[in-house]
């Protein structure tokens, strides 16, 4: 790809020929111009920082409430004033066992 673009071909045409998006082609071309061959080494797309990540104190509260009540994310979220999806991500991040694996079924309607 770099050789084709270097020879004067349009980035969009080269991207089409190679079956990749123009955005991806431009990204790789920019990396090559700025960093040379080192810029073409594949890298992770994970963000370097997570500024909106749930704080450690809140995560600890989620884990403690889970251990004490053995209840699901909806119950815990309601008690802590959070979104259930956030509670679910915290539990998954800390590899907390699912309720069905703990031998305790979640009670419906006990919020």
Number of C-alpha atoms within 10 A of each C-alpha: 14 16 8 12 16 11 8 8 13 11 21 16 14 18 18 12 10 11 10 12 14 15 12 12 22 14 12 18 20 14 16 16 12 11 11 12 11 10 15 16 10 8 7 6 6 7 6 7 7 8 7 6 10 13 9 10 9 14 19 13 13 22 18 12 18 20 11 8 10 19 18 20 22 18 22 23 19 13 12 14 9 15 13 17 12 17 25 17 14 21 19 12 10 11 9 15 11 15 14 9 9 10 9 11 13 15 10 9 6 7 10
